[in-house]
Amino acid sequence: MSISNISSSNTMKFVYDDGIAIPYIVRFWIFLVSNILSLICCLFVLYHFLFDSNLRRGLHNHVIIIILIICLIMELTTIPWVIYLYLYEVVWIQTPTFCMIWKFLDSVLYTTTAKLAGWASVERHILIFHDQWVSTKKKRLFIHYLPLIFIVLYGIIVYGITTPMNGCNRPLYYFIPFCAYYSCIYDSAVFSLYEYLTGGILSSVLIGFGSTFLVLRVILRKRRFQQHVQWRKHRKMILQLLSVSSLFFVLYLPPVVLATAYKLGLPSDVGAQYNTYASLFSYYIAFLFPFTCLSTLPQLGTRINNIFRYCRRQKTNAVFPKQRATQVPRVNRTNK
């Protein structure tokens, strides 16, 4: 990653090399198409989760709904700003405030998504094997709702406090994502380690071990006690978690594992190229998450057919009044 400038007698042009061989214009089209498709899918899935009473009342769907809302916010804010940069090679609004807001939103949305996915892996154990813990309103408040509220508010409060800390006066580059903005608090080794442990390590452990142990626990319980653990009731809940976890296994966990290896003494040049591309394709967590939820949506074919049926009905209603009007006989004195 390097920044250089090419100057002439009248102009000066900065050249930024981020180490990725994909040109900006190619990234623009890839991200634009991905964002449009993901946005359509996100709205479709979110609509059914919110307006289908059976899906909305399911406790295991609440964390999915929140992550979908986060993906929707990303696809309407931070990702379009990246797409704009890839097209025009300059950030949308060239002010320090905009760069700070961009960095704040990206930090909050990305880390909160990972933490919510980690909590989903833990909560599935509670909902399947310890459903008595959420059997009353009071228990649901403390075991189910408060953790979700805490995770969301934690990111907003922490990054709302730390992101504006820029007293070290680092320069901003308006042709780089986030304008190369980051808080001066990351100069503190203590805070960097804290965020690495609470964000990267904790989320990765919960996602990795939580989803793996859930499957093993179901299999062992079924073999030892000859109990199906209400498999038909919880099958979709488990499959939903596995589909979400597989997305994080591919796009989130490897960079965290590599960062851990660096802290344990692995040379920084090992895997450096992979890290560069991983930061680019980390946006596909938001792009692909709605599709993982779509694959687990019950009666998917029926829901899609209902949409097409509704569209055809709207077209018919728009045409039918005109047809009926042409069929009304003309009344005059002769045929009265």
HUBEL-V86788 format. One record per residue. N is the residue number from 0. RES is the residue in one small letter. PHI is phi in degrees with one decimal (999 if undefined). PSI is psi in radians with two decimals (999 if undefined). NEAR is the number of other C-alpha atoms within 12 Angstrom. Layout:
# HUBEL-V86788
<<N/RES/PHI/PSI/NEAR> <N/RES/PHI/PSI/NEAR>>
This chain:
# HUBEL-V86788
<<0/m/999/2.14/16> <1/s/-147.5/2.73/12> <2/i/-127.1/2.22/17> <3/s/-136.8/2.98/15> <4/n/-133.6/2.53/13> <5/i/-115.4/2.07/13> <6/s/-115.7/2.63/11> <7/s/-128.8/-2.94/9> <8/s/-67.7/-0.48/7> <9/n/-117.8/-0.46/7> <10/t/-129.8/2.83/9> <11/m/-135.0/2.21/11> <12/k/-118.7/2.23/16> <13/f/-87.4/2.40/19> <14/v/-115.6/2.12/19> <15/y/-112.6/2.13/24> <16/d/-112.3/1.91/18> <17/d/-93.3/0.12/24> <18/g/83.4/0.09/20> <19/i/-104.5/2.24/22> <20/a/-76.9/-0.17/15> <21/i/-79.0/2.12/18> <22/p/-63.8/2.75/17> <23/y/-58.5/-0.70/29> <24/i/-67.7/-0.58/19> <25/v/-70.0/-0.73/16> <26/r/-61.9/-0.65/28> <27/f/-58.4/-0.88/25> <28/w/-68.9/-0.65/20> <29/i/-63.3/-0.83/25> <30/f/-70.4/-0.64/34> <31/l/-63.9/-0.86/29> <32/v/-63.8/-0.77/20> <33/s/-62.2/-0.71/29> <34/n/-68.3/-0.70/36> <35/i/-64.2/-0.84/24> <36/l/-63.5/-0.75/23> <37/s/-66.8/-0.65/35> <38/l/-64.5/-0.75/33> <39/i/-62.1/-0.81/24> <40/c/-64.9/-0.70/30> <41/c/-63.1/-0.77/38> <42/l/-64.6/-0.70/28> <43/f/-62.8/-0.88/27> <44/v/-67.9/-0.75/37> <45/l/-64.2/-0.64/34> <46/y/-59.4/-0.80/24> <47/h/-71.0/-0.63/29> <48/f/-67.3/-0.55/34> <49/l/-87.2/-0.60/23> <50/f/-104.2/-0.15/15> <51/d/-89.9/1.97/19> <52/s/-61.3/-0.63/13> <53/n/-65.0/-0.75/16> <54/l/-70.0/-0.69/26> <55/r/-66.7/-0.61/21> <56/r/-78.0/-0.32/16> <57/g/-66.5/2.11/23> <58/l/-61.4/-0.61/31> <59/h/-69.6/-0.27/38> <60/n/-88.1/-0.25/37> <61/h/-64.5/-0.76/30> <62/v/-66.7/-0.59/42> <63/i/-66.0/-0.71/42> <64/i/-61.6/-0.75/34> <65/i/-64.8/-0.75/34> <66/i/-64.6/-0.68/41> <67/l/-62.1/-0.70/43> <68/i/-63.9/-0.69/30> <69/i/-63.4/-0.77/37> <70/c/-60.4/-0.69/42> <71/l/-63.8/-0.74/36> <72/i/-62.8/-0.75/27> <73/m/-62.2/-0.73/37> <74/e/-73.5/-0.19/39> <75/l/-107.5/-0.16/25> <76/t/-128.3/-1.44/25> <77/t/-64.9/-0.70/36> <78/i/-68.5/-0.79/45> <79/p/-58.2/-0.56/29> <80/w/-67.1/-0.65/37> <81/v/-66.8/-0.74/40> <82/i/-60.7/-0.72/35> <83/y/-61.0/-0.73/27> <84/l/-62.6/-0.72/29> <85/y/-66.9/-0.51/28> <86/l/-81.5/-0.83/23> <87/y/-102.3/-0.11/19> <88/e/59.9/0.53/27> <89/v/-155.9/2.62/28> <90/v/-69.6/2.80/30> <91/w/-64.1/-0.91/28> <92/i/-121.0/2.07/23> <93/q/-93.1/1.21/23> <94/t/-136.6/2.63/19> <95/p/-60.1/-0.60/26> <96/t/-63.9/-0.77/18> <97/f/-63.1/-0.74/24> <98/c/-61.7/-0.68/35> <99/m/-67.3/-0.75/31> <100/i/-63.3/-0.73/30> <101/w/-59.3/-0.83/36> <102/k/-65.7/-0.68/33> <103/f/-62.7/-0.86/33> <104/l/-62.4/-0.76/33> <105/d/-63.2/-0.75/36> <106/s/-65.1/-0.79/32> <107/v/-65.0/-0.86/34> <108/l/-68.2/-0.72/38> <109/y/-69.7/-0.85/36> <110/t/-70.4/-0.63/37> <111/t/-66.0/-0.65/39> <112/t/-60.1/-0.79/46> <113/a/-65.7/-0.72/47> <114/k/-65.6/-0.69/40> <115/l/-66.7/-0.66/45> <116/a/-64.4/-0.67/49> <117/g/-64.9/-0.72/42> <118/w/-66.4/-0.63/41> <119/a/-60.1/-0.64/42> <120/s/-65.7/-0.63/42> <121/v/-76.6/-0.74/36> <122/e/-64.4/-0.53/37> <123/r/-60.5/-0.62/42> <124/h/-63.0/-0.71/33> <125/i/-67.3/-0.80/26> <126/l/-69.1/-0.50/29> <127/i/-91.2/-0.79/31> <128/f/-103.5/-0.30/22> <129/h/-135.2/0.89/16> <130/d/-65.4/-0.28/22> <131/q/-68.9/-0.31/16> <132/w/-70.1/-0.33/20> <133/v/-122.2/0.56/25> <134/s/-81.8/-0.31/17> <135/t/-123.7/2.88/13> <136/k/-62.7/-0.68/14> <137/k/-66.6/-0.74/14> <138/k/-66.1/-0.71/18> <139/r/-63.7/-0.59/22> <140/l/-62.6/-0.81/18> <141/f/-82.1/-0.64/17> <142/i/-88.6/-0.54/27> <143/h/-109.8/-0.98/33> <144/y/-77.6/-0.76/23> <145/l/-62.1/-0.72/18> <146/p/-60.3/-0.68/24> <147/l/-64.7/-0.79/33> <148/i/-63.3/-0.73/23> <149/f/-63.0/-0.78/21> <150/i/-62.3/-0.76/32> <151/v/-67.7/-0.83/29> <152/l/-68.8/-0.53/20> <153/y/-59.0/-0.85/24> <154/g/-64.5/-0.73/31> <155/i/-63.1/-0.78/24> <156/i/-71.0/-0.84/20> <157/v/-62.4/-0.89/27> <158/y/-77.2/-0.40/31> <159/g/-67.3/-0.49/22> <160/i/-87.2/-0.76/18> <161/t/-83.2/-0.59/28> <162/t/-61.8/-0.73/31> <163/p/-70.5/-0.10/27> <164/m/-73.8/1.60/21> <165/n/-132.3/0.72/22> <166/g/-70.1/-0.22/14> <167/c/-80.7/-0.04/15> <168/n/54.3/0.93/14> <169/r/-73.2/2.54/16> <170/p/-71.3/2.63/19> <171/l/-106.6/2.43/25> <172/y/-118.7/1.99/26> <173/y/-83.3/0.25/29> <174/f/-119.9/0.32/32> <175/i/-126.9/2.52/34> <176/p/-53.0/2.36/36> <177/f/64.6/0.18/36> <178/c/59.4/0.42/31> <179/a/62.2/0.44/24> <180/y/-81.4/2.34/33> <181/y/-156.6/2.68/32> <182/s/-70.6/2.58/32> <183/c/-69.0/-0.25/21> <184/i/-66.2/-0.34/23> <185/y/-74.2/-0.12/22> <186/d/-71.0/-0.30/17> <187/s/-82.6/2.11/13> <188/a/-65.4/-0.54/12> <189/v/-66.7/-0.85/12> <190/f/-67.1/-0.70/18> <191/s/-60.4/-0.73/19> <192/l/-67.0/-0.69/19> <193/y/-61.9/-0.80/17> <194/e/-67.2/-0.64/24> <195/y/-63.8/-0.70/23> <196/l/-74.6/-0.80/21> <197/t/-76.7/-0.51/24> <198/g/-93.9/-1.14/34> <199/g/-70.9/-0.99/33> <200/i/-67.1/-0.89/30> <201/l/-61.4/-0.81/28> <202/s/-63.2/-0.73/37> <203/s/-65.7/-0.73/40> <204/v/-64.0/-0.77/30> <205/l/-65.5/-0.74/33> <206/i/-67.4/-0.85/39> <207/g/-66.9/-1.00/36> <208/f/-76.3/-0.59/26> <209/g/-62.5/-0.82/29> <210/s/-71.7/-0.67/36> <211/t/-66.6/-0.82/26> <212/f/-67.0/-0.49/23> <213/l/-63.2/-0.79/34> <214/v/-64.8/-0.79/27> <215/l/-63.2/-0.66/17> <216/r/-66.3/-0.71/24> <217/v/-63.9/-0.77/27> <218/i/-64.3/-0.81/18> <219/l/-65.0/-0.73/16> <220/r/-63.1/-0.67/20> <221/k/-68.8/-0.64/16> <222/r/-79.1/-0.73/13> <223/r/-72.8/-0.80/13> <224/f/-106.6/0.07/12> <225/q/53.6/0.64/13> <226/q/-109.4/2.42/16> <227/h/-85.4/-0.05/20> <228/v/50.3/0.69/27> <229/q/49.3/0.91/19> <230/w/-56.2/-0.74/20> <231/r/-63.1/-0.58/13> <232/k/-74.6/-0.67/14> <233/h/-102.4/-0.01/25> <234/r/-59.8/-0.84/21> <235/k/-67.0/-0.54/25> <236/m/-64.3/-0.73/36> <237/i/-70.7/-0.77/36> <238/l/-63.1/-0.63/28> <239/q/-62.7/-0.76/32> <240/l/-65.5/-0.73/43> <241/l/-65.3/-0.67/32> <242/s/-66.9/-0.68/29> <243/v/-69.5/-0.76/40> <244/s/-63.8/-0.65/40> <245/s/-61.6/-0.60/26> <246/l/-63.8/-0.74/32> <247/f/-75.6/-0.52/40> <248/f/-59.2/-0.65/30> <249/v/-85.3/-0.75/23> <250/l/-104.3/-0.33/30> <251/y/-111.9/-0.79/40> <252/l/-67.5/-0.76/33> <253/p/-56.3/-0.79/26> <254/p/-62.0/-0.59/30> <255/v/-68.0/-0.72/33> <256/v/-62.8/-0.72/27> <257/l/-66.3/-0.69/27> <258/a/-63.9/-0.65/28> <259/t/-64.7/-0.71/21> <260/a/-63.9/-0.65/18> <261/y/-61.6/-0.74/18> <262/k/-68.5/-0.39/16> <263/l/-92.2/0.06/11> <264/g/116.3/0.02/12> <265/l/-67.8/2.34/15> <266/p/-56.9/2.47/14> <267/s/-68.3/-0.35/17> <268/d/-79.5/-0.23/15> <269/v/-77.5/2.11/15> <270/g/76.4/0.18/20> <271/a/-64.0/-0.69/21> <272/q/-65.7/-0.67/19> <273/y/-63.2/-0.75/22> <274/n/-59.8/-0.66/28> <275/t/-62.6/-0.81/22> <276/y/-73.7/-0.55/22> <277/a/-64.0/-0.64/24> <278/s/-65.7/-0.58/23> <279/l/-71.1/-0.84/30> <280/f/-85.5/0.06/27> <281/s/-64.7/-0.38/32> <282/y/-64.4/-0.33/35> <283/y/-74.3/-0.12/33> <284/i/-63.4/-0.79/41> <285/a/-72.2/-0.62/44> <286/f/-66.9/-0.72/37> <287/l/-94.1/-0.30/37> <288/f/-59.1/-0.78/46> <289/p/-59.0/-0.58/42> <290/f/-72.6/-0.58/31> <291/t/-65.9/-0.62/30> <292/c/-72.0/-0.63/39> <293/l/-61.3/-0.67/31> <294/s/-67.0/-0.37/22> <295/t/-104.7/0.09/27> <296/l/-70.9/2.17/31> <297/p/-65.9/2.52/22> <298/q/53.5/0.85/16> <299/l/-62.9/-0.78/18> <300/g/-60.5/-0.71/14> <301/t/-65.0/-0.71/12> <302/r/-65.7/-0.70/20> <303/i/-67.7/-0.72/19> <304/n/-63.1/-0.60/13> <305/n/-64.2/-0.62/15> <306/i/-65.9/-0.82/17> <307/f/-65.0/-0.65/14> <308/r/-65.2/-0.69/14> <309/y/-65.2/-0.71/14> <310/c/-64.3/-0.72/14> <311/r/-66.1/-0.64/15> <312/r/-65.1/-0.68/14> <313/q/-64.4/-0.69/14> <314/k/-66.8/-0.70/14> <315/t/-63.5/-0.74/15> <316/n/-66.3/-0.51/14> <317/a/-75.3/-0.52/13> <318/v/-92.0/-0.62/14> <319/f/-58.0/-0.75/15> <320/p/-58.7/-0.63/14> <321/k/-67.7/-0.72/13> <322/q/-64.4/-0.73/12> <323/r/-66.2/-0.60/13> <324/a/-66.3/-0.59/11> <325/t/-74.4/-0.32/11> <326/q/-92.4/-0.10/10> <327/v/-72.6/2.14/10> <328/p/-66.2/2.55/10> <329/r/-80.4/2.24/11> <330/v/-99.8/2.19/8> <331/n/-137.8/-3.04/7> <332/r/-66.4/-0.46/6> <333/t/-74.9/-0.84/6> <334/n/-96.7/0.19/7> <335/k/-65.0/999/7>>
